[in-house]
Amino acid sequence: MVPSFTFIATASMVTAAGGKPVFCDVDRETFLIDLADAARKLTEKTKAIAPVHLFGNPCDIDAVQAFAKQHDLTIVWDAAQAHGAQYKNQDIGSVEDFVCYSFYPSKNMFVGEGGMVCTNNADYAEKLRFLRTHGQTGKYYHTLLGLNYRMTDVEAAIGREQLKRLDQMVAIRRRNAEILDRGLGQIEGISLQGKTANSEHAWHQYCVLVEPDAFGCDRDTLAQSLKEKGVASGVHYPRGLHQQPIFEDLYGKQEDLLTTEYLAQHILALPVHHGLSQEEAEYIVKAVAESRG
């Protein structure tokens, strides 16, 4: 079970492992996996669920774990955008079964490329160590089919230093998000991402929905106006995974997922990164307000 509104890696890992991703819709407010839709698509072949802490907004971990337990599913958490996020005062990387992080340069902490898998299961951890080095369980002795997923020493050194700064960097992102929330929340036609209760958002991305009728122009027109005012923006994501050509080629035309498709047409990402000053965050609010039709 994979939410359709996410980056392709969440689903491609399923295909690469020999499985078939079943695409679920997402919640209109939080942009996170809709468990009710997932429940409708369960079959006896369903083995796992891959919830995404999208843009750094933690899923309702209790609800996902209860769902997985009820249906005997393994959970592979996609935390690629959620470094530093917390749920009920617990780091989201500390829950079972697997938590996957990305260290791509745009992430809250980065080493240049690659990622990390966390697990609190000793057997899983041992197998992951073998899989990352060609399935080698002894010197030139291979009992599993693995690949080369080793991080270089230089990347690891960068990551260790980044980790020391993570709390500080996420705190700045949260400060910037608060400024954006206060200002943009007052602008008619701009809808903010709903934050999961009892959680701390990590704000990898700050995304809003632009409602054209109320705002006076559509998402793309706003993005162009912001560009002219010196404010960068982006679209994450312009289509759902169920609309990606590769998955249509592999599995045929997928059913419509209305919320995912709505988000793809209206979402816009604004700067929130830890290099952004308070004054710059306030300028972004002003630029959006001045762009209103």
Secondary structure, DSSP 8 states (H G I E B T S, - for coil): -EESSS-THHHHHHHHTT----EE-B-TTT-SB-HHHHHHT--TT--EE--B-GGG----HHHHHHHHHHHT-EEEEE-TT-TT-EETTEEGGGSSSEEEEE--TTSSS--SS-EEEE-S-HHHHHHHHHHTBTTEEETTEE-S---B----HHHHHHHHHHHHHHHHHHHHHHHHHHHHHHHHTTSTTEEE----TTEE---S-EEEEE-HHHHSS-HHHHHHHHHHTT---B-S-SS-GGG-HHHHHHH------HHHHHHHHHEEEE---TT--HHHHHHHHHHHHHH--
